[in-house]
Amino acid sequence: MAKGVGLIESVRNIADEHGLKATKYRIDANKIVQEAEKILREDYTQTLMISAVLGQMVEARGRDRFPAPAFFAFIEMLSRIPDAPRDTKSESSTEIEDRTTRIIELMTTLVSVLCEWSEKGIVGVAEDCPESLRDTAKAVFRKTKLLQGGLWTCISCGEIVNVKETRALMCTNCDSSISRSDIHKRFDQMAGRNRTGYGRTSFEDVDD
């Protein structure tokens, strides 16, 4: 893949090199999405914790860093999830860690399949990207190109800002407007918006 060969083609090439049937090795992007959605629908608090971990990882440096394209795919995934039940069960820290690890695996694989790659990174949408996921692939590509240009899309208000002017993946205005007293309220209402699903917002009605 570092040479610009897609994940699926790379897997098939390796299979051919080892005398295996290349067509046997397939990666179904829709099934990846289905599994990720199942995990994220299970419990509100679990999804909140997974989101917090991935947010920290994408801001990290070195080996612990979560690749930005995979994080963008995760944000797009959150926007597909309706409200999940709150605190319906109590998962252990090990269970949360296992599910977070699984989400990381799913998102890194998903973005590898949906996008076309070159030696310099993502260069577009993969030709065999499922039609139902093309918008997701386009969003990942667009946000990755912005980041390469030093820009970031605030995860709260959606404004494009200089990446150096962000805090906790948000623009400074959204970061300063969020109450630090209630983590659930912060997750539900960012910058005066109502959450209709994880990562998706709807504006409140305002007078002209």
N, C-alpha and C positions, 0 to 999 in steps of 0.2 A: 504493500500500500504506500510505502514511502516513495516508491517509484511512480506513483500515480495510477496504479492498478486497483480497481475496486475490490471490496472485500469478497464478494461472491466469486468473482473471476480469480482472485488470489487463491481461494480455497480450492477451486476446481483445478487450477494449475498445479497446486501442491498434490492434489489427488492423482493427477495424471503422472506426475513425477514419481509417485510411489506405486504406480500400476493399479490404482483403484478406479472404480467407476465414478467419473466426475459428476454425472447427472444425479447420483445418489445423494450428493451433499447440497442441500437447499436451505435457504434462510427465508422464512416467511415473515415479512415486515408486519403484516396485519396480526399475526399471532403474537409477535413481540408486543405490539400495542395492547392487545387484549389482556396479556398477562400483567403488563404494567398497570393498566386500568383496574384490574381486579385487586391488586395490592393497594392502590391508592383509594379505592372505594371502601375499603374495609372499616376504617376508623379515622375520624378527624384528627385525633391527637397523634396517632401514628404517622399520618401524612404530614402533619405539622412538624414533627420531629425529623422525618426524612428530609423535608424541605430545608429545615434549618441546617442540617448536616451538609447537604449538597451546596447550600449557599456559602457556608464556611469553606468548603473544599474548593469551590470555583475561585475564591479570593486568595487561596493559599498559594504557596510557591513550592517548587520542587516536586518530589515524588507524590506528595499528598494532594496535588492539585487535580481537580476534576476538569476535564477539557471543556472549554467554553461552548463548542458546538453541541456537545452532549447535554450541557446544562440548558442551552436554548431549546433543545428537543424536549427536555423535562418540563420547562415552562409551558411549552405548547401543549404538552400532555396534561398538565394541570388544568388548562383552560377547557379541556374536554370532559372534566370530571364534575358531576353535579355535587351538591352538598352531601357529605358523608355523615353517618351517625357519630355523635360525640360520646367518647368514653364508654362504649358499649362493653368493652373488655379491657383487661389490664395485661398488656404484653410485657414480657421480661426484656431487659436491656439486650439480651442475646438475640431475642426474636426481632427486635427493632434493628439491631446491627445486621442480622442476616437479610432482612428485607431491604435495608438500605443498600447493602452490597449487591443484592439481586437487581435493584433498580439501576445501580451504576452499570452493571453488566448489560442490562437491557437497553439503556439509553446509548451507551457507547457503541453497541452493535447496531442499534436502529439508525443512528446518524451515519454510520459507516455504509449502511445499505441504501439509505435514501439519497445520499449526496454523491456527486461525482468528485473525485479527488485527483490532485496532481502533486508534484513534489512540493509545491508551495502551500498545499492545503486544499480546502473546498473550492471548487471552481464552478459549481452549478448543481442542478438536480439530476440524479441518475436517470438514464434512459428507461430502466426497468422499474422505476419508482411507481408503486401503485397509485392510481388516479386519486383514491381517497386520501392519500397522504402527501400529495404534491404541495398542498398549501403549507403543510408542516415543513417539508423540505425547503421550500422557498423562504420561509421565515428564518430557518436555521442559517441558510446561505446569506440572506440579507443582513442578519444581526452579526454574523461572523465577519462579513466584509466591513461593517461599521466598526466593529471592535478593532480590526486590523488598521483602521484609519484613526484610532484613538477615540472612538465614540462608543457610548453605551446607551441602551434603551432601559430606562427606569422600570423596574418590575412592578411599581405601584401605579404611576400615572401614564407610563408609556412614552414620556418625553425623551427625546434624544439629547444627551448631554455629553460633555467631555468626561472620559472615563476617570480622569484624575479628580473630578469634582463629585464623585459618588461616595456614599457611605452605606454599607450593608446592602449593596447592589441597587440602591435607590439614589435619586437626585437629592441634593441637600434640602430642598424645600419639603419633599415628602418625608425624609428622615426626621427633620425637625418638627413636623406636624403630628407625628405619631406618638401617642401616649406610651410611656414606658411602664405603666402600672398594670396593664392587663394584656397578656400575650395573645389571648384569644381575640380580644377586641382589636388589637393591632393587626392580626391576621385577617379578620373579617372586614374591618373598615380602615382603608388606607387613603389618606388625603381626601376625606369626605366622600368616599364612594361606597356603595353597597356591594358586597361580594355576592355574586350569583353562583359562583363555583370557584374552586381553587384557581387563582391566577387570572380569573375573568371578572371584569367589573362592569357595572352599569351606572351611568350618571343619575344623580338625583334630579328631579325636576327643579328648575330654577326659573325665576321670573325674568322676563326680558328687560 
